[in-house]
């Protein structure tokens, strides 16, 4: 089983910590060439060194701040130029911000990083994924989507901001995007599947950027939370297992399909989020228009 991915190239965003790092190491152990993305070159190189020390697969570096639309475009351009194929795209990079801030593009940071980076990067790599078919896209979401609500009149939370509600909105957007994209890819016979997953409550450095109170809360919960390896299990399974070959448009936890909240299945909501995301990312016409 360990060498089953020897001919596969996999890009994982946010692969220097947490479940992204755990998945990168596991998929490389299975023989894949893993493109390790992170914002910090030293951290990226450290993961690649671990991959090399394992003696299986291969690690390649990709450095970009995905809260910047220009850097998302630059990353996609580099991938398209350097690689002849891309078998799996794992959209994993994300964060939660307890106080409101904006990206370099003037977009609320959580929405920019957690949703728009997924939307834009995926679109810019779709031709390469389709040319590599059968290929897979895995979107890391969260059970936090159950507390999410898409307020199209205030997606950037200018009127009312709380960190968890804004994070929940972004994770709901991940799932809605997954369902909409899966349908469009299937209609076009692209040979690319797309699924979302909830990793569980994982003990990582996630949310540590928010300082003392959040760090203390995470430390208090540590006896009850999963290891990064446990949290990455479903991600690795969706990226690699023959069991889910051809399966698309699903939402998974612990390798089982689960149901997201009812509004996520509303095609009118999916279409509106798609169009808003298209406008916010500057895509004149998305590759897979409604």
Backbone as CSV, one residue per row, in Angstrom:
resi,resn,N_x,N_y,N_z,CA_x,CA_y,CA_z,C_x,C_y,C_z
1,UNK,0.827,-1.218,0.000,0.000,0.000,0.000,0.855,1.259,0.000
2,UNK,2.069,1.185,0.596,2.869,2.380,0.765,3.353,2.982,-0.544
3,UNK,3.460,2.186,-1.599,4.003,2.689,-2.857,2.926,2.939,-3.909
4,UNK,1.665,2.974,-3.519,0.598,3.078,-4.509,0.518,4.441,-5.180
5,UNK,1.178,5.454,-4.636,1.071,6.801,-5.184,2.346,7.253,-5.881
6,UNK,3.161,6.332,-6.295,4.476,6.671,-6.840,4.403,7.494,-8.123
7,UNK,3.275,7.460,-8.808,3.147,8.227,-10.045,2.256,9.462,-9.867
8,UNK,1.949,9.822,-8.622,1.017,10.910,-8.357,1.735,12.168,-7.873
9,UNK,1.223,13.316,-8.317,1.692,14.620,-7.832,0.548,15.291,-7.098
10,UNK,0.810,15.725,-5.875,-0.226,16.243,-4.989,0.209,17.589,-4.425
11,UNK,-0.643,18.594,-4.538,-0.403,19.901,-3.926,-1.254,20.025,-2.676
12,UNK,-0.616,20.346,-1.554,-1.327,20.570,-0.297,-1.028,21.981,0.172
13,UNK,-2.056,22.809,0.285,-1.839,24.148,0.824,-1.862,24.076,2.349
14,UNK,-1.110,24.964,2.970,-1.035,24.942,4.424,-0.440,23.651,4.946
15,UNK,0.672,23.221,4.338,1.236,21.898,4.637,2.403,21.941,5.614
16,UNK,2.607,23.056,6.302,3.738,23.149,7.225,3.341,22.921,8.673
17,UNK,2.053,22.691,8.921,1.601,22.507,10.296,0.324,21.682,10.301
18,UNK,0.014,21.097,11.441,-1.272,20.450,11.639,-1.571,19.321,10.679
19,UNK,-2.840,19.239,10.266,-3.241,18.126,9.409,-2.617,18.237,8.025
20,UNK,-2.307,19.447,7.564,-1.660,19.603,6.266,-0.286,18.953,6.259
21,UNK,0.486,19.203,7.302,1.808,18.596,7.424,1.701,17.081,7.580
22,UNK,0.772,16.634,8.427,0.601,15.195,8.637,0.215,14.495,7.338
23,UNK,-0.668,15.126,6.566,-1.077,14.539,5.288,0.068,14.525,4.296
24,UNK,0.860,15.589,4.266,2.002,15.646,3.350,2.978,14.506,3.644
25,UNK,3.279,14.281,4.905,4.220,13.221,5.276,3.651,11.845,4.941
26,UNK,2.363,11.641,5.203,1.754,10.340,4.935,1.671,10.054,3.446
27,UNK,1.242,11.042,2.657,1.118,10.823,1.213,2.485,10.629,0.567
28,UNK,3.507,11.309,1.081,4.866,11.077,0.591,5.337,9.677,0.970
29,UNK,4.989,9.249,2.172,5.326,7.888,2.605,4.707,6.850,1.683
30,UNK,3.567,7.195,1.097,2.894,6.299,0.158,3.466,6.411,-1.252
31,UNK,4.480,7.258,-1.439,5.193,7.332,-2.706,4.933,8.543,-3.558
32,UNK,4.055,9.432,-3.127,3.683,10.579,-3.951,4.762,11.651,-3.980
33,UNK,4.748,12.439,-5.043,5.475,13.712,-5.059,4.530,14.747,-4.478
34,UNK,4.903,15.309,-3.329,4.036,16.241,-2.627,4.592,17.655,-2.747
35,UNK,3.784,18.536,-3.295,4.147,19.955,-3.350,3.697,20.562,-2.031
36,UNK,4.669,20.919,-1.216,4.423,21.407,0.139,4.287,22.928,0.102
37,UNK,3.078,23.414,0.339,2.863,24.865,0.342,2.874,25.422,1.762
38,UNK,3.447,26.609,1.896,3.395,27.350,3.146,3.763,28.798,2.893
39,UNK,3.579,29.636,3.909,3.953,31.050,3.773,5.420,31.273,4.075
40,UNK,6.013,30.365,4.866,7.371,30.528,5.365,8.285,29.494,4.727
41,UNK,9.321,29.966,4.011,10.189,29.036,3.277,10.924,28.071,4.214
42,UNK,11.339,28.550,5.371,12.050,27.672,6.303,11.160,26.527,6.775
43,UNK,9.905,26.829,7.050,8.986,25.781,7.488,8.686,24.798,6.357
44,UNK,8.561,25.308,5.141,8.360,24.439,3.984,9.552,23.500,3.833
45,UNK,10.754,24.053,3.904,11.961,23.244,3.753,12.075,22.197,4.852
46,UNK,11.611,22.512,6.054,11.669,21.555,7.160,10.788,20.341,6.877
47,UNK,9.600,20.567,6.307,8.719,19.446,5.955,9.339,18.623,4.834
48,UNK,9.932,19.300,3.866,10.579,18.582,2.759,11.739,17.737,3.279
49,UNK,12.472,18.260,4.243,13.572,17.487,4.839,13.037,16.232,5.521
50,UNK,11.893,16.332,6.179,11.282,15.160,6.807,10.861,14.139,5.765
51,UNK,10.320,14.624,4.655,9.930,13.716,3.573,11.153,12.977,3.050
52,UNK,12.241,13.701,2.825,13.463,13.067,2.318,14.027,12.066,3.311
53,UNK,13.952,12.407,4.589,14.460,11.500,5.617,13.665,10.210,5.662
54,UNK,12.401,10.282,5.251,11.567,9.091,5.238,11.920,8.120,4.133
55,UNK,12.623,8.602,3.113,13.101,7.724,2.059,12.065,7.304,1.044
56,UNK,10.894,7.895,1.068,9.858,7.576,0.095,9.298,8.868,-0.488
57,UNK,8.751,8.784,-1.659,8.148,9.959,-2.266,9.145,11.086,-2.446
58,UNK,8.615,12.259,-2.673,9.457,13.424,-2.915,8.710,14.669,-2.467
59,UNK,9.440,15.643,-1.955,8.837,16.897,-1.550,9.317,18.033,-2.432
60,UNK,8.400,18.885,-2.831,8.723,20.082,-3.614,8.159,21.302,-2.901
61,UNK,8.800,22.432,-3.049,8.418,23.635,-2.310,7.497,24.545,-3.114
62,UNK,6.554,25.176,-2.399,5.701,26.213,-2.969,5.424,27.214,-1.853
63,UNK,5.842,28.464,-2.050,5.719,29.482,-1.007,4.819,30.611,-1.487
64,UNK,3.785,30.918,-0.700,2.871,32.007,-1.056,1.982,32.312,0.134
65,UNK,1.567,33.567,0.233,0.568,33.982,1.207,-0.781,33.971,0.500
66,UNK,-1.600,32.989,0.811,-2.834,32.787,0.052,-3.955,33.741,0.445
67,UNK,-3.693,34.634,1.395,-4.682,35.688,1.646,-4.578,36.791,0.599
68,UNK,-3.504,36.761,-0.205,-3.296,37.725,-1.287,-3.715,37.107,-2.609
69,UNK,-4.647,37.733,-3.302,-5.101,37.197,-4.585,-3.968,37.139,-5.598
70,UNK,-3.089,38.127,-5.585,-1.957,38.111,-6.514,-1.038,36.937,-6.229
71,UNK,-0.818,36.632,-4.952,0.059,35.505,-4.630,-0.604,34.163,-4.947
72,UNK,-1.917,34.088,-4.857,-2.616,32.881,-5.312,-2.382,32.698,-6.806
73,UNK,-2.497,33.785,-7.554,-2.269,33.710,-9.004,-0.830,33.312,-9.315
74,UNK,0.117,33.869,-8.573,1.524,33.538,-8.793,1.792,32.069,-8.485
75,UNK,1.202,31.560,-7.407,1.379,30.150,-7.069,0.826,29.265,-8.175
76,UNK,-0.366,29.573,-8.642,-0.962,28.774,-9.718,-0.112,28.821,-10.977
77,UNK,0.417,29.988,-11.295,1.266,30.112,-12.483,2.516,29.259,-12.352
78,UNK,3.103,29.223,-11.162,4.295,28.402,-10.927,3.978,26.914,-11.071
79,UNK,2.854,26.494,-10.504,2.473,25.079,-10.598,2.223,24.695,-12.056
80,UNK,1.490,25.530,-12.766,1.189,25.239,-14.171,2.441,25.187,-15.028
81,UNK,3.442,26.008,-14.694,4.672,26.052,-15.477,5.624,24.905,-15.140
82,UNK,5.646,24.495,-13.893,6.656,23.531,-13.436,6.232,22.068,-13.541
83,UNK,4.928,21.822,-13.558,4.467,20.435,-13.471,3.615,20.065,-14.675
84,UNK,3.870,18.886,-15.180,3.114,18.401,-16.337,1.788,17.784,-15.926
85,UNK,1.659,17.463,-14.640,0.415,16.884,-14.165,0.181,17.265,-12.710
86,UNK,-1.070,17.260,-12.312,-1.455,17.452,-10.925,-2.623,16.510,-10.668
87,UNK,-2.364,15.507,-9.849,-3.359,14.461,-9.617,-4.324,14.798,-8.488
88,UNK,-3.825,15.543,-7.498,-4.671,15.891,-6.355,-4.340,17.309,-5.899
89,UNK,-5.385,18.107,-5.686,-5.257,19.417,-5.055,-5.965,19.350,-3.715
90,UNK,-5.234,19.631,-2.647,-5.822,19.687,-1.309,-5.835,21.144,-0.860
91,UNK,-7.025,21.732,-0.783,-7.183,23.087,-0.272,-7.348,23.003,1.248
92,UNK,-6.301,23.360,1.955,-6.280,23.178,3.404,-5.932,24.448,4.172
93,UNK,-5.170,25.356,3.576,-4.709,26.544,4.297,-5.888,27.353,4.825
94,UNK,-5.788,27.765,6.082,-6.863,28.553,6.656,-6.508,29.023,8.046
95,UNK,-7.329,29.911,8.577,-7.092,30.454,9.913,-8.382,31.050,10.449
96,UNK,-8.368,31.317,11.756,-9.475,32.017,12.396,-8.915,33.255,13.085
97,UNK,-9.582,34.377,12.893,-9.121,35.644,13.455,-10.194,36.187,14.391
98,UNK,-9.826,36.373,15.649,-10.803,36.810,16.641,-11.138,38.294,16.517
99,UNK,-10.265,39.052,15.905,-10.567,40.459,15.632,-10.516,40.680,14.124
100,UNK,-11.355,41.564,13.635,-11.469,41.768,12.197,-10.222,42.427,11.628
101,UNK,-9.759,41.876,10.519,-8.664,42.495,9.772,-8.907,42.261,8.293
102,UNK,-8.212,43.013,7.475,-8.386,42.893,6.032,-7.097,42.454,5.355
103,UNK,-7.249,41.758,4.233,-6.111,41.313,3.437,-5.528,42.497,2.664
104,UNK,-4.450,42.248,1.951,-3.838,43.310,1.142,-4.784,43.796,0.051
105,UNK,-5.800,42.982,-0.255,-6.781,43.351,-1.276,-7.983,44.068,-0.679
106,UNK,-7.946,44.336,0.633,-9.061,45.009,1.277,-10.258,44.120,1.527
107,UNK,-10.025,42.806,1.581,-11.091,41.822,1.825,-10.930,41.277,3.238
108,UNK,-12.032,41.076,3.929,-11.972,40.504,5.275,-11.113,39.245,5.239
109,UNK,-10.166,39.142,6.160,-9.097,38.156,6.066,-9.590,36.710,6.087
110,UNK,-10.551,36.392,6.941,-11.022,35.010,7.034,-11.640,34.557,5.721
111,UNK,-12.473,35.393,5.131,-13.127,35.047,3.875,-12.100,34.962,2.748
112,UNK,-11.135,35.884,2.765,-10.098,35.892,1.731,-9.270,34.617,1.763
113,UNK,-8.804,34.241,2.948,-7.912,33.094,3.075,-8.664,31.770,3.019
114,UNK,-9.734,31.667,3.772,-10.398,30.373,3.930,-11.300,29.985,2.774
115,UNK,-11.854,30.966,2.074,-12.734,30.629,0.948,-12.208,31.081,-0.406
116,UNK,-11.895,32.368,-0.539,-11.520,32.858,-1.863,-10.243,32.214,-2.388
117,UNK,-9.311,31.855,-1.506,-8.096,31.172,-1.981,-8.450,29.808,-2.557
118,UNK,-9.399,29.093,-1.927,-9.858,27.815,-2.466,-10.442,28.023,-3.861
119,UNK,-11.333,28.992,-3.949,-12.062,29.243,-5.198,-11.112,29.620,-6.328
120,UNK,-10.220,30.576,-6.075,-9.347,31.070,-7.135,-8.274,30.058,-7.513
121,UNK,-7.604,29.480,-6.537,-6.545,28.518,-6.841,-7.099,27.324,-7.610
122,UNK,-8.248,26.831,-7.174,-8.861,25.692,-7.864,-9.157,26.025,-9.324
123,UNK,-9.749,27.179,-9.571,-10.051,27.555,-10.951,-8.791,27.677,-11.809
124,UNK,-7.748,28.241,-11.237,-6.528,28.454,-12.012,-5.767,27.155,-12.280
125,UNK,-6.075,26.099,-11.524,-5.407,24.808,-11.720,-6.315,23.771,-12.381
126,UNK,-7.536,24.162,-12.739,-8.490,23.180,-13.265,-8.039,22.566,-14.589
127,UNK,-7.443,23.356,-15.457,-6.985,22.787,-16.729,-5.940,21.702,-16.495
128,UNK,-4.996,21.960,-15.590,-3.962,20.974,-15.291,-4.569,19.737,-14.642
129,UNK,-5.504,19.924,-13.732,-6.178,18.787,-13.101,-6.958,17.972,-14.135
130,UNK,-7.661,18.662,-15.017,-8.454,17.964,-16.034,-7.546,17.198,-16.994
131,UNK,-6.421,17.797,-17.356,-5.465,17.107,-18.227,-4.840,15.891,-17.547
132,UNK,-4.878,15.857,-16.209,-4.304,14.754,-15.432,-5.347,13.725,-15.025
133,UNK,-6.573,13.890,-15.475,-7.683,13.043,-15.040,-7.390,11.552,-15.250
134,UNK,-7.897,10.709,-14.312,-8.747,11.067,-13.176,-7.961,11.789,-12.081
135,UNK,-8.498,12.907,-11.630,-7.849,13.714,-10.604,-8.855,14.025,-9.491
136,UNK,-8.315,14.538,-8.381,-9.171,14.773,-7.215,-8.877,16.142,-6.591
137,UNK,-9.928,16.728,-6.029,-9.810,17.937,-5.219,-10.406,17.619,-3.856
138,UNK,-9.675,17.963,-2.806,-10.167,17.776,-1.445,-10.164,19.129,-0.755
139,UNK,-11.327,19.555,-0.286,-11.461,20.820,0.426,-11.625,20.565,1.920
140,UNK,-10.715,21.097,2.707,-10.805,20.927,4.150,-11.802,21.944,4.690
141,UNK,-12.899,21.441,5.227,-13.940,22.287,5.799,-13.923,22.108,7.315
142,UNK,-15.078,22.187,7.943,-15.157,22.038,9.393,-16.606,21.912,9.811
143,UNK,-16.823,21.183,10.905,-18.152,21.094,11.485,-18.652,22.459,11.945
144,UNK,-17.736,23.422,12.032,-18.146,24.787,12.362,-19.163,25.321,11.363
145,UNK,-19.243,24.702,10.167,-20.223,25.135,9.171,-21.641,25.110,9.724
146,UNK,-21.868,24.286,10.749,-23.218,24.173,11.308,-23.653,25.468,11.989
147,UNK,-22.693,26.298,12.366,-23.018,27.598,12.935,-22.885,28.716,11.922
148,UNK,-22.704,28.350,10.662,-22.458,29.344,9.626,-23.728,29.868,8.976
149,UNK,-23.628,31.088,8.512,-24.717,31.709,7.759,-24.099,32.674,6.761
150,UNK,-24.478,32.529,5.505,-23.964,33.427,4.483,-24.854,34.661,4.412
151,UNK,-24.346,35.764,4.908,-25.060,37.036,4.827,-24.526,37.779,3.604
152,UNK,-25.225,37.639,2.486,-24.729,38.220,1.244,-24.729,39.748,1.265
153,UNK,-25.424,40.320,2.229,-25.408,41.776,2.374,-24.218,42.248,3.205
154,UNK,-23.545,41.300,3.861,-22.405,41.669,4.701,-21.437,40.497,4.838
155,UNK,-21.003,39.942,3.694,-20.072,38.811,3.719,-18.756,39.168,4.401
156,UNK,-18.394,40.429,4.356,-17.124,40.841,4.948,-17.259,41.290,6.407
157,UNK,-18.448,41.099,6.940,-18.677,41.322,8.371,-18.239,42.709,8.836
158,UNK,-18.609,43.702,8.083,-18.290,45.078,8.489,-19.224,45.565,9.595
159,UNK,-20.479,45.103,9.556,-21.461,45.581,10.537,-21.327,44.854,11.876
160,UNK,-21.073,43.570,11.804,-20.992,42.779,13.039,-19.941,41.690,12.856
161,UNK,-18.949,41.706,13.717,-17.855,40.739,13.576,-17.647,39.966,14.867
162,UNK,-17.705,38.646,14.765,-17.186,37.774,15.812,-16.336,36.723,15.116
163,UNK,-15.236,36.345,15.752,-14.286,35.446,15.103,-14.877,34.111,14.724
164,UNK,-15.631,33.484,15.635,-16.132,32.144,15.347,-17.224,32.169,14.290
165,UNK,-18.127,33.147,14.354,-19.184,33.231,13.347,-18.596,33.466,11.955
166,UNK,-17.574,34.285,11.888,-16.936,34.573,10.597,-16.212,33.344,10.074
167,UNK,-15.544,32.626,10.974,-14.896,31.369,10.595,-15.946,30.364,10.117
168,UNK,-17.047,30.254,10.850,-18.115,29.317,10.474,-18.666,29.635,9.090
169,UNK,-18.838,30.926,8.797,-19.295,31.339,7.473,-18.333,30.863,6.389
170,UNK,-17.039,30.984,6.637,-16.050,30.586,5.632,-16.055,29.080,5.409
171,UNK,-16.273,28.309,6.463,-16.298,26.849,6.325,-17.580,26.382,5.630
172,UNK,-18.686,27.082,5.878,-19.903,26.801,5.119,-19.676,27.104,3.643
173,UNK,-18.969,28.189,3.366,-18.655,28.539,1.973,-17.823,27.451,1.309
174,UNK,-16.884,26.841,2.048,-16.085,25.738,1.492,-16.973,24.596,1.015
175,UNK,-17.966,24.270,1.816,-18.841,23.144,1.490,-19.763,23.487,0.321
176,UNK,-20.301,24.680,0.343,-21.158,25.113,-0.762,-20.368,25.121,-2.068
177,UNK,-19.144,25.619,-2.024,-18.280,25.610,-3.205,-18.022,24.182,-3.683
178,UNK,-17.789,23.275,-2.749,-17.549,21.868,-3.097,-18.720,21.291,-3.875
179,UNK,-19.932,21.496,-3.384,-21.115,20.938,-4.035,-21.327,21.551,-5.423
180,UNK,-21.159,22.863,-5.508,-21.360,23.542,-6.795,-20.320,23.100,-7.817
181,UNK,-19.072,23.016,-7.390,-18.001,22.616,-8.299,-18.166,21.170,-8.741
182,UNK,-18.532,20.295,-7.817,-18.725,18.879,-8.173,-19.783,18.731,-9.253
183,UNK,-20.871,19.457,-9.117,-21.936,19.363,-10.107,-21.462,19.841,-11.479
184,UNK,-20.759,20.957,-11.521,-20.281,21.503,-12.792,-19.251,20.575,-13.451
185,UNK,-18.359,20.029,-12.644,-17.348,19.119,-13.200,-17.995,17.855,-13.752
186,UNK,-18.998,17.345,-13.048,-19.695,16.141,-13.509,-20.434,16.418,-14.809
187,UNK,-21.107,17.558,-14.873,-21.856,17.911,-16.084,-20.947,18.002,-17.297
188,UNK,-19.706,18.382,-17.098,-18.768,18.556,-18.200,-17.881,17.339,-18.432
189,UNK,-18.086,16.291,-17.637,-17.299,15.072,-17.815,-15.813,15.316,-17.682
190,UNK,-15.427,16.146,-16.713,-14.029,16.567,-16.583,-13.116,15.488,-16.028
191,UNK,-13.689,14.468,-15.388,-12.856,13.427,-14.804,-12.160,13.863,-13.528
192,UNK,-12.687,14.911,-12.900,-12.118,15.434,-11.657,-13.202,15.387,-10.589
193,UNK,-12.900,14.726,-9.465,-13.841,14.682,-8.354,-13.474,15.741,-7.332
194,UNK,-14.474,16.157,-6.541,-14.221,17.141,-5.486,-15.081,16.797,-4.276
195,UNK,-14.431,16.698,-3.129,-15.117,16.378,-1.887,-14.587,17.261,-0.764
196,UNK,-15.414,17.436,0.255,-15.019,18.197,1.439,-14.911,17.247,2.622
197,UNK,-14.174,17.670,3.649,-14.053,16.834,4.839,-13.949,17.682,6.099
198,UNK,-14.405,17.094,7.196,-14.256,17.681,8.532,-13.212,16.854,9.266
199,UNK,-12.097,17.464,9.687,-11.023,16.686,10.319,-11.268,16.333,11.770
200,UNK,-12.272,16.951,12.399,-12.450,16.785,13.829,-11.716,17.894,14.569
201,UNK,-11.790,17.851,15.872,-11.137,18.854,16.711,-9.699,18.414,16.940
202,UNK,-8.788,19.060,16.231,-7.398,18.605,16.165,-6.488,19.518,16.972
203,UNK,-5.530,18.931,17.677,-4.567,19.696,18.462,-3.414,20.170,17.605
204,UNK,-3.490,21.411,17.135,-2.429,21.992,16.308,-2.197,23.415,16.771
205,UNK,-1.424,24.143,15.997,-1.210,25.556,16.300,-2.317,26.432,15.770
206,UNK,-3.392,25.819,15.233,-4.495,26.587,14.656,-5.080,27.530,15.699
207,UNK,-5.340,28.762,15.290,-5.923,29.822,16.132,-4.941,30.363,17.153
208,UNK,-3.712,29.860,17.158,-2.715,30.365,18.084,-2.315,31.795,17.811
209,UNK,-2.633,32.279,16.604,-2.329,33.668,16.233,-3.173,34.671,17.013
210,UNK,-4.167,34.185,17.750,-5.090,35.093,18.431,-4.704,35.416,19.867
211,UNK,-3.612,34.851,20.353,-3.119,35.258,21.658,-3.651,34.461,22.829
212,UNK,-3.481,35.041,24.023,-3.583,34.347,25.290,-4.835,33.554,25.557
213,UNK,-6.014,34.182,25.479,-7.241,33.493,25.867,-7.489,32.275,24.995
214,UNK,-7.312,32.437,23.677,-7.548,31.321,22.759,-6.531,30.214,23.005
215,UNK,-5.271,30.570,23.221,-4.245,29.561,23.496,-4.570,28.784,24.761
216,UNK,-5.005,29.482,25.796,-5.352,28.810,27.038,-6.535,27.865,26.861
217,UNK,-7.519,28.285,26.076,-8.679,27.433,25.814,-8.265,26.169,25.068
218,UNK,-7.386,26.317,24.082,-6.908,25.159,23.333,-6.126,24.209,24.236
219,UNK,-5.307,24.759,25.116,-4.535,23.923,26.042,-5.459,23.158,26.984
220,UNK,-6.525,23.814,27.436,-7.462,23.163,28.343,-8.183,21.993,27.675
221,UNK,-8.404,22.105,26.366,-9.125,21.069,25.623,-8.220,19.950,25.115
222,UNK,-6.912,20.117,25.272,-5.955,19.187,24.661,-6.206,17.714,24.993
223,UNK,-6.603,17.350,26.222,-6.833,15.922,26.486,-7.961,15.309,25.662
224,UNK,-8.794,16.161,25.065,-9.986,15.662,24.377,-9.883,15.761,22.857
225,UNK,-8.742,16.216,22.350,-8.668,16.475,20.919,-7.770,15.487,20.197
226,UNK,-7.922,15.452,18.887,-7.223,14.488,18.038,-5.789,14.936,17.744
227,UNK,-4.950,13.977,17.427,-3.621,14.300,16.926,-3.744,14.742,15.474
228,UNK,-2.755,15.479,14.949,-2.799,15.845,13.532,-2.907,14.632,12.619
229,UNK,-2.261,13.551,12.975,-2.320,12.339,12.154,-3.735,11.774,12.115
230,UNK,-4.412,11.781,13.255,-5.800,11.316,13.284,-6.698,12.248,12.475
231,UNK,-6.478,13.542,12.619,-7.280,14.509,11.883,-7.072,14.436,10.384
232,UNK,-5.866,14.033,9.962,-5.531,13.970,8.537,-5.993,12.680,7.874
233,UNK,-6.460,11.720,8.657,-6.763,10.395,8.104,-7.788,10.452,6.975
234,UNK,-8.890,11.154,7.183,-9.915,11.214,6.136,-9.421,11.988,4.925
235,UNK,-8.618,13.019,5.165,-8.025,13.781,4.060,-7.173,12.866,3.182
236,UNK,-6.287,12.103,3.820,-5.410,11.181,3.074,-6.246,10.148,2.324
237,UNK,-7.272,9.656,2.969,-8.159,8.656,2.352,-8.850,9.225,1.126
238,UNK,-9.376,10.432,1.224,-10.030,11.050,0.068,-9.050,11.338,-1.059
239,UNK,-7.807,11.638,-0.707,-6.798,11.962,-1.714,-6.232,10.739,-2.410
240,UNK,-6.365,9.567,-1.788,-5.602,8.425,-2.289,-6.353,7.117,-2.447
241,UNK,-7.427,6.907,-1.722,-8.018,5.575,-1.665,-8.820,5.201,-2.899
242,UNK,-8.649,3.959,-3.390,-9.504,3.460,-4.481,-10.973,3.397,-4.071
243,UNK,-11.247,3.359,-2.757,-12.622,3.262,-2.278,-13.467,4.462,-2.696
244,UNK,-12.825,5.606,-2.877,-13.582,6.808,-3.228,-13.288,7.270,-4.660
245,UNK,-12.725,6.393,-5.462,-12.500,6.736,-6.870,-13.847,6.982,-7.546
246,UNK,-13.993,8.129,-8.159,-15.241,8.472,-8.833,-16.299,9.078,-7.931
247,UNK,-16.071,9.074,-6.631,-17.033,9.667,-5.698,-16.838,11.177,-5.684
248,UNK,-17.914,11.932,-5.831,-17.782,13.379,-5.897,-18.975,14.066,-5.243
249,UNK,-18.739,15.302,-4.791,-19.805,16.086,-4.201,-20.201,15.643,-2.809
250,UNK,-19.267,15.016,-2.077,-19.573,14.537,-0.742,-18.906,15.355,0.346
251,UNK,-19.368,15.134,1.555,-18.810,15.767,2.754,-18.570,14.643,3.753
252,UNK,-17.325,14.510,4.232,-16.928,13.325,4.977,-16.317,13.656,6.331
253,UNK,-16.556,12.756,7.266,-15.904,12.773,8.573,-15.634,11.325,8.961
254,UNK,-14.425,11.042,9.428,-14.040,9.688,9.830,-14.342,8.672,8.723
255,UNK,-14.053,9.073,7.486,-14.224,8.233,6.297,-15.678,7.886,6.007
256,UNK,-16.596,8.631,6.575,-18.012,8.386,6.328,-18.669,9.650,5.799
257,UNK,-19.589,9.479,4.856,-20.331,10.622,4.324,-21.268,11.157,5.393
258,UNK,-21.275,12.465,5.561,-22.173,13.109,6.508,-22.944,14.211,5.775
259,UNK,-23.969,14.719,6.450,-24.794,15.754,5.841,-24.446,17.108,6.431
260,UNK,-24.300,18.105,5.584,-24.087,19.481,6.037,-25.443,20.141,6.247
261,UNK,-25.435,21.389,6.694,-26.708,22.056,6.987,-27.514,22.292,5.709
262,UNK,-28.817,22.356,5.850,-29.733,22.395,4.704,-29.423,23.493,3.680
263,UNK,-29.114,24.736,4.107,-28.883,25.789,3.093,-27.743,25.484,2.130
264,UNK,-26.817,24.604,2.524,-25.675,24.307,1.648,-26.092,23.571,0.379
265,UNK,-27.276,22.947,0.383,-27.755,22.189,-0.778,-28.620,23.030,-1.711
266,UNK,-28.870,24.264,-1.346,-29.709,25.155,-2.141,-28.908,25.657,-3.347
267,UNK,-29.324,25.265,-4.547,-28.559,25.621,-5.740,-28.571,27.119,-6.009
268,UNK,-29.611,27.816,-5.568,-29.639,29.269,-5.731,-28.566,29.915,-4.853
269,UNK,-28.397,29.402,-3.648,-27.339,29.893,-2.755,-25.975,29.570,-3.341
270,UNK,-25.824,28.368,-3.861,-24.558,27.970,-4.484,-24.215,28.890,-5.647
271,UNK,-25.209,29.170,-6.461,-24.980,30.019,-7.630,-24.596,31.443,-7.212
272,UNK,-25.261,31.949,-6.188,-24.966,33.312,-5.765,-23.562,33.411,-5.171
273,UNK,-23.182,32.438,-4.341,-21.828,32.453,-3.779,-20.792,32.350,-4.890
274,UNK,-21.052,31.527,-5.880,-20.148,31.364,-7.026,-19.945,32.704,-7.729
275,UNK,-21.051,33.389,-8.011,-20.971,34.661,-8.726,-20.267,35.737,-7.905
276,UNK,-20.546,35.790,-6.601,-19.874,36.747,-5.723,-18.388,36.454,-5.661
277,UNK,-18.034,35.181,-5.544,-16.625,34.787,-5.468,-15.899,35.108,-6.761
278,UNK,-16.574,34.891,-7.861,-16.024,35.225,-9.169,-15.710,36.715,-9.260
279,UNK,-16.617,37.539,-8.784,-16.421,38.988,-8.827,-15.302,39.425,-7.883
280,UNK,-15.266,38.856,-6.690,-14.285,39.270,-5.690,-12.859,38.853,-6.055
281,UNK,-12.720,37.759,-6.788,-11.396,37.293,-7.191,-10.941,37.891,-8.513
282,UNK,-11.833,38.611,-9.176,-11.453,39.240,-10.434,-11.497,38.320,-11.632
283,UNK,-12.127,37.153,-11.467,-12.278,36.259,-12.619,-13.391,36.821,-13.504
284,UNK,-13.036,37.210,-14.702,-14.046,37.768,-15.614,-15.080,36.732,-15.967
285,UNK,-14.622,35.502,-16.113,-15.548,34.399,-16.349,-14.902,33.157,-15.793
286,UNK,-15.513,32.593,-14.763,-14.961,31.387,-14.160,-14.903,30.279,-15.186
287,UNK,-13.948,29.374,-15.002,-13.764,28.266,-15.947,-15.032,27.462,-16.081
288,UNK,-15.730,27.282,-14.974,-16.970,26.543,-14.996,-18.107,27.471,-14.600
289,UNK,-18.547,28.291,-15.523,-19.618,29.238,-15.224,-20.921,28.510,-14.991
290,UNK,-21.808,29.103,-14.171,-23.102,28.461,-13.906,-23.889,28.244,-15.187
